[in-house]
Amino acid sequence: MNLATRPLLLPALALWGWQADLLPAALAMGLLLELHRVLPLRLELRAADFERLWNVTAVAFLGVVFYLAFSRQGLDGVGALVGEAAADEAGQGRSGMHRVSDTALTFLRWLPFIIYPFTLAHAWSRLGALPWSAFSLYEQARAKRRPDAPRPPWADWPLHPGFLYLATALFASTTATTHSDLYLPLALAVLLLALLPVRTRGHRPLAWLLTLVLLGAVSVWARQGHLATRDAWMEMEQRLIATAMGIGTGGGGGGQANQQRSVTAMGAVGALKQSGAIILRVDNGAGEAPGLLREAAFERYHAGVWDAVQRPWAPLAAQPATAAARRMTVARYTANGAAPLAVPGDLLRVSTPPPAGIEATGLGAVRVHAAPPIALYELDAGPGGGLDDPPGPDDRQPGRLAEDEREAIAATVAELGLAGLPPAQAAERLEGWFAAGFTYSLRQDPRPGGVSPLAWFLRQTRSGHCEFYATATVLLLRAAGIPARYAVGFSVSERQDGQWLARGRDAHAWCLAWIDGAWRDVDTTPGTWRAHESTALPWWQGLSDRWEQARYRFALWRQSGSGWRLVVFAVGMAVLAWIAWRQLRGGRWRQAFGGRHPAAAVPGAESAFAAVLARLAALHGPRPPHLTPRAWLAQLPAALPAATLEEALRLHQRLRFDPAGLDAGGQERLRTLAQELLRALAASRRGLRD
């Protein structure tokens, strides 16, 4: 393949424009690129100029990334994925992932625009392939720091910008999803048209055709790989969302924040992974630890899943606060302005944000909508508070249990004598029974086939996480005739920097029992569960907390209305513009476009041999900066007398570098040799035309 010949880029740009719905612009760009084939106009640019222009292109890369991050909510998508989604439901985390993906795809679709000025300037220059060092910022910086150091072998490898742009346009065309059925045959046709001008004439047409057939077969295979990669990416996307949100980490499903359904991890074999991400920040002055903050409650149970009977959402009705009320401020991230609120079971009212943006159900679930990225809500809780409806039929039914679950629960009720006990006494007996004979564990070993996880927990292992204890307590109380519900939320007891924190691993599940005419929290999980989890803290937890705190304070500052986006964007773009100006400044670019510029005092400019070098540069392109004149002349195909050329070059170098220069006789000899070489060049050109 002839790397000195430019590939045909118009078809590739047309394909990209068709896929990206930018066909008119793509055709105009392609025609402007191809006009150099019929017009003699050329820009007098050197390889060093293209190093600077590529540096400007790299700055444009950064500028586009900067713009997309600020104008298309790319930063918000990252925040929703790694921060906000860590505390919200799966759909909100997926929204953040999609925003990040959409921003990345938009950037890829814009790649042909970013590289186009560089490619256009090269197309209208006299240069062919450029050395790899022209595209390496590292090698350029190294050469400036250590000009005498040997160059790495790859620095002189040739790379034609036309092929780079061809690959860029084809790659950018794959980011669109429209016209997918026709894309593969059209892409093959584009490759055929693009590579035809650079086909080495020594290759037979049959070999060329067979190569294209092989390319088509590889493309079909690559399409299958692309589909498999896409499926793998979609699966990985779901896992990333689940990891960022803490889904499947146990602890009561608080990481899911689904206020209609809680899918427990009972029955999951192996150790459950707990997240150290900070979900809630609670400020209650110098008060005691907030304890249990509930996000949702559920009534119906079946096969490890708790469901809430559908209840309408209604604006939260505030109750008057009493002197004994507790006041606290809770902060959490939202996704698209929505989030479930973790509140005490005896909630009286939420005063901030305005109640119009807060809704609640009869199961004590509270949510906020149209909120800023960080929801700061101030609430009061105390005697007489609570949002829960009185017990209904579902609060007394055991649910659809497996046979061994039903037997295990009935046997336990009989063993403890729960039937007929007052609700408070039954709850106290259960708490003592679990505390005396059960242990806490996040690991579950395999169980025999046909045995349900709950029955295995009650009869054999007597070890599990909070979901086991909460589910068993609810079902045992119901079997004893006491209404009960399954609750999820957070157990808040960690103090740091004057605030109480709830992490992903603090997500918890417990029981709500109807005792003395009110719903009371009954938490039968052994109290050792916190110490058990604290032993698994990673060594970098302190650094992670500092980063989380800094990110939280920055998020608070940016939503305070200080116009942070405009400030950061303006400063960043100003810095990038200054870097680009530093690369493009000076008279070299004015000279390339024929502008007036001061003449440079180059040693040896008066040498007669300079006319020979200029003529050779006009015929074969300028000398690459990394080649000496002798090495460059040795590579040129011009048929010049070797002895004459060698003598002329030797005299020319003496004139340039010898402090004594050339005497009159030496300069006259150099002029004679230069005229002979110019005549030889003219005769060689006439012979080629004949």
C-alpha positions as CSV (number, residue, x, y, z in Angstrom):
1,M,0.0,0.0,0.0
2,N,1.3,3.4,-1.0
3,L,1.3,5.5,2.2
4,A,2.3,8.6,0.2
5,T,-1.1,8.6,-1.6
6,R,-4.2,9.9,0.2
7,P,-7.2,7.6,0.4
8,L,-10.6,8.7,-0.9
9,L,-12.3,10.2,2.2
10,L,-15.6,11.4,0.7
11,P,-17.4,8.0,0.8
12,A,-16.4,7.5,4.5
13,L,-17.6,11.0,5.4
14,A,-20.9,10.4,3.5
15,L,-21.4,7.1,5.5
16,W,-20.8,8.9,8.8
17,G,-23.1,11.8,7.9
18,W,-25.8,9.4,6.8
19,Q,-25.6,7.4,10.1
20,A,-25.3,10.6,12.2
21,D,-28.0,12.5,10.3
22,L,-25.4,15.1,9.2
23,L,-25.3,14.2,5.5
24,P,-25.2,17.7,4.1
25,A,-22.3,18.8,6.4
26,A,-20.5,15.6,5.7
27,L,-20.7,15.9,2.0
28,A,-19.5,19.5,2.1
29,M,-16.5,18.4,4.3
30,G,-15.7,15.6,1.9
31,L,-15.8,17.7,-1.2
32,L,-13.5,20.3,0.3
33,L,-11.1,17.5,1.2
34,E,-11.1,16.0,-2.3
35,L,-10.7,19.3,-4.2
36,H,-7.0,19.2,-3.7
37,R,-6.9,16.4,-6.3
38,V,-7.9,18.8,-9.1
39,L,-6.7,22.2,-7.8
40,P,-2.9,23.1,-7.8
41,L,-3.1,25.4,-4.7
42,R,-1.0,24.1,-1.8
43,L,-0.1,25.3,1.7
44,E,3.6,25.5,2.4
45,L,3.6,23.6,5.7
46,R,6.3,21.6,7.3
47,A,6.1,18.5,9.5
48,A,6.9,20.7,12.5
49,D,3.8,22.8,11.7
50,F,1.7,19.7,11.8
51,E,3.1,18.8,15.2
52,R,1.7,22.1,16.4
53,L,-1.6,21.6,14.6
54,W,-2.0,18.2,16.2
55,N,-1.4,19.7,19.6
56,V,-4.2,22.2,18.9
57,T,-6.3,19.2,17.9
58,A,-5.6,17.6,21.2
59,V,-6.7,20.8,22.9
60,A,-9.9,20.7,20.9
61,F,-10.5,17.2,22.2
62,L,-10.3,18.5,25.7
63,G,-12.5,21.4,24.9
64,V,-15.2,19.2,23.4
65,V,-15.1,16.9,26.4
66,F,-15.4,19.9,28.6
67,Y,-18.3,21.3,26.7
68,L,-20.2,18.1,26.6
69,A,-19.7,17.5,30.3
70,F,-21.2,20.8,31.2
71,S,-23.8,21.3,28.5
72,R,-25.2,17.8,28.2
73,Q,-25.4,16.8,31.9
74,G,-22.4,14.4,31.5
75,L,-21.3,15.4,35.0
76,D,-24.8,15.0,36.4
77,G,-24.9,11.5,34.9
78,V,-21.7,10.5,36.6
79,G,-23.0,12.0,39.8
80,A,-26.2,10.1,39.4
81,L,-24.3,6.9,38.8
82,V,-21.7,7.0,41.6
83,G,-23.4,9.2,44.1
84,E,-27.1,9.8,43.7
85,A,-27.9,6.3,42.5
86,A,-26.0,4.8,45.4
87,A,-29.1,5.7,47.5
88,D,-31.9,5.6,45.0
89,E,-33.8,3.0,42.9
90,A,-32.6,1.1,39.9
91,G,-34.4,3.2,37.3
92,Q,-32.7,6.3,38.6
93,G,-29.2,4.7,38.5
94,R,-29.9,3.5,35.0
95,S,-30.8,7.1,34.0
96,G,-27.4,8.3,35.2
97,M,-25.7,5.5,33.3
98,H,-27.6,6.4,30.1
99,R,-26.7,10.1,30.5
100,V,-23.0,9.1,30.7
101,S,-23.3,6.8,27.7
102,D,-25.2,9.4,25.7
103,T,-22.5,11.9,26.4
104,A,-19.7,9.5,25.4
105,L,-21.5,8.5,22.1
106,T,-22.1,12.2,21.3
107,F,-18.3,12.8,21.7
108,L,-17.5,9.8,19.4
109,R,-20.0,11.1,16.8
110,W,-18.2,14.5,16.8
111,L,-14.7,13.0,16.3
112,P,-14.7,13.7,12.5
113,F,-15.4,17.4,13.2
114,I,-12.6,17.6,15.8
115,I,-9.9,16.1,13.5
116,Y,-11.1,17.7,10.3
117,P,-9.0,20.9,10.4
118,F,-5.8,18.9,10.8
119,T,-6.8,16.6,8.0
120,L,-7.9,19.4,5.7
121,A,-4.6,21.3,6.2
122,H,-2.6,18.2,5.5
123,A,-4.7,17.4,2.3
124,W,-3.8,20.8,0.9
125,S,-0.1,20.6,1.8
126,R,2.7,18.9,-0.1
127,L,3.5,16.4,2.5
128,G,2.7,12.7,2.5
129,A,3.1,10.4,5.5
130,L,4.1,12.0,8.8
131,P,6.3,10.3,11.4
132,W,4.5,8.9,14.5
133,S,6.3,11.5,16.6
134,A,4.1,14.2,15.0
135,F,1.2,12.6,16.9
136,S,2.9,12.0,20.2
137,L,2.9,14.8,22.7
138,Y,5.2,12.7,24.9
139,E,7.8,12.3,22.1
140,Q,7.7,16.0,21.3
141,A,8.2,17.0,24.9
142,R,11.0,14.4,25.2
143,A,12.8,15.7,22.1
144,K,12.7,19.3,23.5
145,R,14.0,18.2,26.9
146,R,16.7,15.9,25.5
147,P,17.5,16.9,21.9
148,D,20.6,14.8,21.8
149,A,19.0,11.6,23.0
150,P,18.4,8.8,20.4
151,R,14.9,8.7,19.1
152,P,12.8,5.5,19.7
153,P,12.3,3.3,16.6
154,W,8.6,3.9,16.5
155,A,9.0,7.7,16.3
156,D,10.0,7.5,12.6
157,W,7.2,5.1,11.5
158,P,5.2,6.7,8.8
159,L,1.5,7.4,9.3
160,H,-0.6,9.2,6.7
161,P,-3.3,11.4,8.3
162,G,-5.7,10.4,5.6
163,F,-5.8,6.8,6.9
164,L,-6.2,8.1,10.5
165,Y,-9.2,10.2,9.4
166,L,-10.6,7.3,7.4
167,A,-10.6,5.1,10.5
168,T,-12.0,7.9,12.6
169,A,-14.9,8.5,10.2
170,L,-15.7,4.8,10.0
171,F,-15.5,4.4,13.8
172,A,-17.8,7.4,14.3
173,S,-20.3,6.0,11.9
174,T,-20.7,2.9,14.1
175,T,-22.0,4.9,17.1
176,A,-25.4,5.5,15.4
177,T,-28.1,2.8,15.5
178,T,-30.1,3.8,12.5
179,H,-29.9,2.1,9.1
180,S,-28.2,-0.9,10.8
181,D,-29.2,-3.4,8.1
182,L,-27.5,-1.5,5.3
183,Y,-24.5,-0.4,7.3
184,L,-22.2,-3.4,6.8
185,P,-22.4,-3.6,3.0
186,L,-22.1,0.1,2.7
187,A,-19.1,0.1,5.0
188,L,-17.4,-2.5,2.8
189,A,-18.1,-0.4,-0.3
190,V,-16.6,2.7,1.5
191,L,-13.5,0.7,2.2
192,L,-13.2,-0.4,-1.4
193,L,-13.6,3.1,-2.7
194,A,-11.2,4.6,-0.1
195,L,-8.4,2.1,-0.7
196,L,-8.6,2.0,-4.5
197,P,-6.4,5.1,-5.0
198,V,-3.7,3.7,-2.8
199,R,-3.7,0.1,-4.2
200,T,-0.2,-0.9,-5.2
201,R,-0.2,-1.4,-9.0
202,G,1.9,-4.5,-8.7
203,H,-0.9,-6.4,-7.0
204,R,-3.1,-8.4,-9.3
205,P,-6.8,-7.6,-9.4
206,L,-7.7,-11.1,-8.4
207,A,-5.5,-10.8,-5.3
208,W,-7.1,-7.5,-4.5
209,L,-10.6,-9.0,-4.9
210,L,-9.8,-12.0,-2.7
211,T,-8.5,-9.6,-0.1
212,L,-11.8,-7.7,-0.2
213,V,-13.7,-11.0,0.2
214,L,-11.6,-11.9,3.2
215,L,-12.3,-8.4,4.6
216,G,-16.0,-8.9,4.1
217,A,-15.9,-12.3,5.9
218,V,-14.0,-10.7,8.8
219,S,-16.5,-7.9,8.9
220,V,-19.4,-10.3,9.2
221,W,-17.6,-12.1,12.0
222,A,-16.8,-8.7,13.6
223,R,-20.5,-7.8,13.5
224,Q,-21.3,-10.9,15.5
225,G,-18.6,-9.9,17.9
226,H,-20.1,-6.4,18.0
227,L,-23.5,-7.8,18.9
228,A,-22.0,-10.0,21.6
229,T,-20.0,-7.1,22.9
230,R,-23.1,-4.9,23.0
231,D,-24.9,-7.6,25.0
232,A,-22.0,-7.9,27.4
233,W,-21.9,-4.1,27.8
234,M,-25.7,-4.1,28.7
235,E,-25.1,-6.8,31.3
236,M,-22.1,-4.9,32.7
237,E,-24.2,-1.7,32.8
238,Q,-26.7,-3.5,35.0
239,R,-23.9,-4.8,37.2
240,L,-22.4,-1.3,37.5
241,I,-25.7,0.1,38.5
242,A,-26.2,-2.6,41.0
243,T,-22.7,-2.2,42.4
244,A,-23.0,1.6,42.7
245,M,-26.4,1.3,44.4
246,G,-25.6,-1.6,46.7
247,I,-28.3,-3.8,45.2
248,G,-28.1,-7.3,46.4
249,T,-25.9,-6.3,49.4
250,G,-28.3,-7.5,52.0
251,G,-29.2,-5.3,54.9
252,G,-32.8,-5.1,54.3
253,G,-32.8,-3.9,50.7
254,G,-32.3,-0.3,51.7
255,G,-29.9,0.2,48.8
256,Q,-32.8,-0.6,46.4
257,A,-35.0,2.1,47.9
258,N,-38.0,0.5,46.1
259,Q,-41.0,1.6,48.2
260,Q,-43.3,-1.0,46.6
261,R,-41.2,-4.2,46.7
262,S,-38.3,-5.5,48.6
263,V,-36.4,-8.5,47.1
264,T,-34.4,-10.0,50.0
265,A,-31.1,-11.8,49.7
266,M,-32.2,-14.8,51.7
267,G,-31.0,-17.9,50.0
268,A,-28.0,-16.2,48.2
269,V,-25.0,-18.5,48.6
270,G,-21.7,-16.9,49.6
271,A,-20.8,-13.7,51.3
272,L,-22.9,-10.6,50.7
273,K,-20.9,-7.5,49.8
274,Q,-21.5,-4.3,51.8
275,S,-21.0,-0.8,50.6
276,G,-19.2,1.9,52.5
277,A,-20.8,4.7,50.4
278,I,-22.4,7.4,52.6
279,I,-26.2,7.5,51.9
280,L,-27.6,9.8,54.6
281,R,-26.2,12.6,56.7
282,V,-28.2,13.4,59.8
283,D,-27.8,16.5,62.0
284,N,-29.7,16.5,65.3
285,G,-27.5,18.9,67.3
286,A,-26.1,17.1,70.3
287,G,-28.9,14.5,70.4
288,E,-28.5,10.8,70.6
289,A,-28.1,8.5,67.6
290,P,-31.2,8.7,65.3
291,G,-31.5,4.9,65.3
292,L,-33.9,3.4,62.8
293,L,-35.0,5.6,59.9
294,R,-37.6,3.9,57.8
295,E,-38.0,4.2,54.0
296,A,-40.8,1.7,53.4
297,A,-42.9,-1.0,54.9
298,F,-44.4,-4.1,53.3
299,E,-47.3,-6.5,54.1
300,R,-47.3,-9.5,51.7
301,Y,-44.6,-12.1,51.6
302,H,-43.8,-14.9,49.1
303,A,-40.5,-16.7,48.4
304,G,-38.2,-14.1,49.8
305,V,-40.0,-11.1,48.3
306,W,-42.0,-8.5,50.3
307,D,-44.7,-6.4,48.5
308,A,-46.6,-3.4,49.6
309,V,-50.4,-3.3,49.0
310,Q,-51.0,-0.5,46.6
311,R,-51.8,2.7,48.4
312,P,-52.2,6.2,46.8
313,W,-49.5,8.8,47.3
314,A,-50.9,12.0,48.8
315,P,-49.3,15.2,50.0
316,L,-47.8,14.8,53.5
317,A,-50.1,16.1,56.2
318,A,-48.2,17.9,58.9
319,Q,-49.0,17.3,62.6
320,P,-48.2,19.8,65.3
321,A,-44.9,19.4,67.1
322,T,-44.9,19.1,70.8
323,A,-42.3,20.1,73.4
324,A,-41.0,16.6,73.5
325,A,-40.5,16.4,69.7
326,R,-37.1,15.7,68.3
327,R,-35.8,17.8,65.4
328,M,-33.3,16.6,62.8
329,T,-32.0,17.6,59.4
330,V,-31.3,14.8,56.9
331,A,-29.3,15.1,53.7
332,R,-29.3,12.6,50.8
333,Y,-28.7,12.7,47.0
334,T,-31.6,12.6,44.6
335,A,-31.9,11.4,41.1
336,N,-33.7,13.7,38.7
337,G,-35.0,15.5,41.7
338,A,-36.7,12.5,43.3
339,A,-35.8,10.3,46.2
340,P,-37.3,8.3,49.0
341,L,-37.0,10.0,52.4
342,A,-35.7,8.0,55.4
343,V,-37.8,9.2,58.4
344,P,-38.5,8.0,62.0
345,G,-41.5,5.9,62.6
346,D,-43.0,8.6,64.8
347,L,-42.7,11.4,62.2
348,L,-44.8,14.4,62.9
349,R,-44.0,16.7,60.0
350,V,-41.3,17.7,57.4
351,S,-40.9,21.5,57.3
352,T,-38.1,21.8,54.7
353,P,-38.4,21.5,51.7
354,P,-42.0,22.9,51.4
355,P,-44.6,20.2,52.1
356,A,-46.0,20.6,48.6
357,G,-43.1,18.6,47.2
358,I,-43.4,15.7,49.7
359,E,-45.8,12.7,49.4
360,A,-46.6,9.8,51.7
361,T,-48.6,6.6,51.8
362,G,-50.5,4.8,54.6
363,L,-47.5,2.5,55.0
364,G,-45.3,5.2,56.2
365,A,-43.4,5.6,53.0
366,V,-42.3,9.2,52.2
367,R,-40.8,10.6,49.0
368,V,-39.8,13.9,47.6
369,H,-40.0,15.1,44.0
370,A,-38.8,18.3,42.2
371,A,-35.9,18.5,44.7
372,P,-32.4,19.7,44.1
373,P,-29.5,17.2,43.6
374,I,-29.1,17.1,47.4
375,A,-32.3,17.0,49.3
376,L,-32.0,18.7,52.7
377,Y,-35.1,18.1,54.7
378,E,-35.8,19.1,58.3
379,L,-38.3,17.0,60.3
380,D,-39.9,16.7,63.7
381,A,-40.7,13.4,65.3
382,G,-42.1,12.5,68.7
383,P,-45.1,11.2,70.7
384,G,-48.3,10.9,68.7
385,G,-46.4,10.9,65.4
386,G,-46.6,8.3,62.6
387,L,-48.1,7.9,59.1
388,D,-49.1,4.2,59.2
389,D,-52.6,3.0,58.7
390,P,-54.1,0.7,61.3
391,P,-53.7,-3.1,60.7
392,G,-55.5,-4.6,57.8
393,P,-56.1,-8.2,56.8
394,D,-52.7,-8.5,55.1
395,D,-50.9,-7.6,58.3
396,R,-52.3,-10.8,59.9
397,Q,-51.9,-13.3,57.0
398,P,-48.7,-15.4,56.9
399,G,-48.6,-15.1,53.1
400,R,-47.8,-17.8,50.6
401,L,-45.3,-20.0,52.5
402,A,-43.6,-23.1,51.4
403,E,-44.6,-26.2,53.4
404,D,-41.3,-26.4,55.4
405,E,-41.6,-22.7,56.2
406,R,-45.1,-23.2,57.5
407,E,-44.1,-26.1,59.6
408,A,-41.0,-24.3,61.0
409,I,-43.0,-21.2,62.0
410,A,-45.8,-23.3,63.6
411,A,-43.2,-25.3,65.6
412,T,-41.4,-22.2,66.8
413,V,-44.7,-20.5,67.9
414,A,-45.5,-23.6,69.9
415,E,-42.0,-24.0,71.3
416,L,-42.0,-20.4,72.6
417,G,-45.7,-20.3,73.6
418,L,-46.3,-17.1,71.7
419,A,-50.0,-17.8,71.0
420,G,-52.1,-15.9,73.5
421,L,-49.3,-13.7,74.8
422,P,-49.8,-9.9,74.9
423,P,-48.1,-8.3,71.9
424,A,-45.4,-6.6,74.0
425,Q,-44.6,-9.8,75.8
426,A,-44.5,-11.9,72.6
427,A,-42.1,-9.4,71.0
428,E,-39.9,-9.4,74.1
429,R,-39.8,-13.2,74.1
430,L,-38.8,-13.3,70.5
431,E,-36.0,-10.8,71.0
432,G,-34.6,-12.9,73.9
433,W,-34.9,-16.1,71.9
434,F,-33.0,-14.7,68.8
435,A,-30.4,-13.1,71.0
436,A,-29.7,-16.3,73.0
437,G,-29.5,-18.9,70.2
438,F,-28.8,-17.1,66.9
439,T,-25.8,-15.4,65.4
440,Y,-25.3,-12.8,62.7
441,S,-23.6,-13.6,59.4
442,L,-23.4,-12.3,55.9
443,R,-22.3,-15.6,54.5
444,Q,-24.7,-18.4,53.6
445,D,-23.6,-21.9,52.8
446,P,-25.3,-24.2,50.4
447,R,-28.4,-26.0,51.7
448,P,-30.1,-29.3,50.7
449,G,-32.3,-29.2,47.7
450,G,-36.0,-28.5,48.3
451,V,-35.3,-26.7,51.6
452,S,-36.4,-23.1,51.8
453,P,-33.9,-20.5,53.1
454,L,-36.2,-19.4,56.0
455,A,-36.9,-22.9,57.3
456,W,-33.1,-23.7,57.0
457,F,-32.4,-20.6,59.0
458,L,-34.9,-21.4,61.8
459,R,-34.2,-25.1,62.1
460,Q,-30.5,-25.6,61.2
461,T,-28.1,-22.7,60.7
462,R,-29.6,-20.2,63.1
463,S,-27.3,-17.7,61.5
464,G,-28.1,-15.0,59.0
465,H,-28.4,-11.3,58.2
466,C,-31.2,-8.9,59.2
467,E,-33.5,-9.9,56.4
468,F,-33.8,-13.4,57.9
469,Y,-34.5,-12.0,61.4
470,A,-37.0,-9.4,60.2
471,T,-38.9,-11.8,58.0
472,A,-39.0,-14.5,60.7
473,T,-40.1,-12.1,63.3
474,V,-43.0,-10.8,61.2
475,L,-44.2,-14.2,60.3
476,L,-43.9,-15.6,63.8
477,L,-45.9,-12.7,65.3
478,R,-48.6,-13.1,62.7
479,A,-48.8,-16.8,63.4
480,A,-49.3,-15.8,67.1
481,G,-52.2,-13.5,66.1
482,I,-50.3,-10.2,66.3
483,P,-50.4,-7.8,63.3
484,A,-46.9,-7.2,61.9
485,R,-45.2,-5.6,58.9
486,Y,-41.7,-5.8,57.3
487,A,-39.8,-2.5,57.4
488,V,-36.6,-1.4,55.6
489,G,-34.4,1.7,56.0
490,F,-31.2,2.5,57.8
491,S,-29.8,2.1,61.3
492,V,-28.0,5.3,61.9
493,S,-25.4,5.2,64.7
494,E,-22.0,6.4,63.3
495,R,-20.8,9.8,64.3
496,Q,-18.3,11.8,62.2
497,D,-17.5,15.5,62.0
498,G,-20.6,16.5,64.0
499,Q,-23.0,14.5,61.9
500,W,-24.6,11.0,62.0
501,L,-23.8,9.0,58.9
502,A,-25.7,6.1,57.3
503,R,-23.7,4.0,54.7
504,G,-24.8,1.4,52.3
505,R,-23.8,-1.3,54.8
506,D,-26.1,0.4,57.4
507,A,-29.2,-0.5,55.3
508,H,-31.3,-2.6,57.6
509,A,-34.6,-4.5,57.9
510,W,-36.7,-5.0,61.0
511,C,-40.3,-5.7,62.1
512,L,-43.2,-3.4,62.9
513,A,-45.6,-4.9,65.5
514,W,-49.0,-3.6,66.5
515,I,-48.5,-3.1,70.2
516,D,-50.9,-1.2,72.5
517,G,-52.7,0.4,69.6
518,A,-49.6,1.7,67.7
519,W,-46.9,0.4,65.4
520,R,-43.7,-0.3,67.3
521,D,-40.2,-1.1,66.0
522,V,-39.1,-4.7,66.9
523,D,-35.5,-5.3,65.9
524,T,-34.5,-8.9,66.6
525,T,-31.2,-8.9,64.7
526,P,-28.4,-9.6,67.1
527,G,-26.7,-6.4,68.3
528,T,-23.3,-7.8,67.2
529,W,-24.1,-7.1,63.5
530,R,-22.5,-3.7,63.6
531,A,-19.2,-4.9,65.1
532,H,-19.3,-7.8,62.6
533,E,-19.4,-5.4,59.7
534,S,-16.9,-2.9,61.1
535,T,-14.2,-5.6,61.0
536,A,-14.6,-5.7,57.2
537,L,-13.8,-2.0,56.7
538,P,-11.2,-1.5,53.9
539,W,-7.9,0.2,54.7
540,W,-8.8,3.1,52.3
541,Q,-12.1,3.9,54.1
542,G,-10.7,7.1,55.7
543,L,-9.5,8.4,52.3
544,S,-12.8,7.5,50.7
545,D,-14.7,9.4,53.4
546,R,-12.6,12.5,52.9
547,W,-13.3,12.4,49.2
548,E,-17.0,11.8,49.8
549,Q,-17.1,14.7,52.2
550,A,-15.4,17.0,49.7
551,R,-17.7,15.9,46.9
552,Y,-20.7,16.5,49.1
553,R,-19.6,20.0,50.1
554,F,-18.9,20.8,46.5
555,A,-22.4,19.6,45.5
556,L,-23.9,21.8,48.2
557,W,-22.0,24.7,46.9
558,R,-22.9,24.2,43.3
559,Q,-26.7,23.9,44.1
560,S,-26.5,27.1,46.2
561,G,-27.0,29.1,43.0
562,S,-23.5,30.4,42.7
563,G,-23.3,29.8,38.9
564,W,-20.5,27.3,39.3
565,R,-21.0,25.8,35.9
566,L,-20.6,29.1,34.1
567,V,-17.5,30.0,36.1
568,V,-15.7,26.6,35.7
569,F,-16.6,26.4,32.1
570,A,-15.4,29.9,31.3
571,V,-12.1,29.4,33.1
572,G,-11.5,26.0,31.5
573,M,-12.3,27.2,28.0
574,A,-10.0,30.3,28.5
575,V,-7.2,28.0,29.6
576,L,-7.6,25.8,26.6
577,A,-7.8,28.8,24.2
578,W,-4.6,30.1,25.7
579,I,-2.9,26.7,25.1
580,A,-4.1,26.7,21.5
581,W,-2.9,30.2,20.9
582,R,0.5,29.3,22.2
583,Q,0.7,26.5,19.6
584,L,-0.5,28.6,16.6
585,R,1.1,31.9,17.3
586,G,4.0,33.3,15.3
587,G,4.7,34.2,11.7
588,R,5.0,30.6,10.5
589,W,1.3,30.2,9.9
590,R,1.0,33.6,8.1
591,Q,3.8,32.4,5.8
592,A,2.0,29.1,5.1
593,F,-1.0,31.2,3.7
594,G,1.2,33.6,1.8
595,G,1.2,36.4,4.3
596,R,4.0,38.8,4.7
597,H,6.6,37.9,7.3
598,P,10.2,39.0,8.1
599,A,13.0,37.1,6.3
600,A,14.9,34.8,8.6
601,A,18.7,35.0,8.7
602,V,19.4,31.4,8.0
603,P,23.2,30.5,7.8
604,G,24.0,29.5,4.3
605,A,20.9,31.0,2.7
606,E,23.2,32.6,0.1
607,S,24.5,29.2,-0.9
608,A,23.9,28.3,-4.6
609,F,23.1,24.8,-3.5
610,A,19.9,26.1,-1.7
611,A,18.3,26.4,-5.1
612,V,18.9,22.7,-5.7
613,L,17.3,21.8,-2.3
614,A,14.3,24.0,-3.0
615,R,13.8,22.4,-6.4
616,L,13.9,18.9,-4.8
617,A,11.5,20.0,-2.1
618,A,9.1,21.3,-4.7
619,L,9.2,17.9,-6.5
620,H,9.2,15.5,-3.6
621,G,8.0,17.5,-0.6
622,P,9.9,19.3,2.2
623,R,12.7,17.5,4.0
624,P,11.3,15.9,7.2
625,P,12.9,17.6,10.3
626,H,14.2,14.3,11.7
627,L,16.4,13.6,8.5
628,T,19.7,15.2,7.8
629,P,20.1,16.7,4.2
630,R,22.4,13.8,3.3
631,A,20.0,11.1,4.5
632,W,17.1,12.9,2.8
633,L,18.9,13.1,-0.5
634,A,19.8,9.4,-0.3
635,Q,16.1,8.6,-0.1
636,L,15.0,10.7,-3.1
637,P,14.4,8.9,-6.5
638,A,16.0,11.8,-8.5
639,A,18.7,10.5,-10.8
640,L,21.6,13.0,-10.0
641,P,25.3,12.5,-10.6
642,A,26.5,11.1,-7.3
643,A,30.0,12.6,-7.3
644,T,28.6,16.1,-8.3
645,L,25.9,15.9,-5.6
646,E,28.4,14.8,-2.9
647,E,30.9,17.6,-3.7
648,A,28.2,20.2,-3.8
649,L,26.7,19.1,-0.5
650,R,30.2,19.1,1.1
651,L,30.8,22.7,0.0
652,H,27.4,23.8,1.0
653,Q,27.9,22.4,4.6
654,R,31.3,24.2,4.8
655,L,29.6,27.4,3.8
656,R,27.0,26.9,6.5
657,F,28.9,25.5,9.4
658,D,32.7,26.3,8.9
659,P,33.5,29.5,10.8
660,A,35.9,30.4,7.9
661,G,33.2,29.8,5.3
662,L,34.2,29.4,1.6
663,D,36.7,31.6,-0.3
664,A,35.7,33.1,-3.6
665,G,37.0,30.1,-5.5
666,G,35.0,27.6,-3.4
667,Q,31.8,29.7,-3.9
668,E,32.4,29.8,-7.6
669,R,32.9,26.0,-7.7
670,L,29.7,25.5,-5.6
671,R,27.7,27.7,-8.2
672,T,29.0,25.6,-11.1
673,L,28.1,22.3,-9.4
674,A,24.6,23.7,-8.5
675,Q,23.9,24.7,-12.1
676,E,25.0,21.2,-13.3
677,L,22.6,19.6,-10.8
678,L,19.7,21.9,-11.8
679,R,20.3,21.0,-15.5
680,A,20.3,17.3,-14.5
681,L,17.0,17.7,-12.7
682,A,15.4,19.5,-15.7
683,A,16.6,16.8,-18.1
684,S,15.3,14.1,-15.8
685,R,11.8,15.8,-15.7
686,R,11.7,16.1,-19.5
687,G,12.6,12.4,-19.8
688,L,9.7,11.5,-17.5
689,R,7.2,13.5,-19.5
690,D,8.4,12.0,-22.9
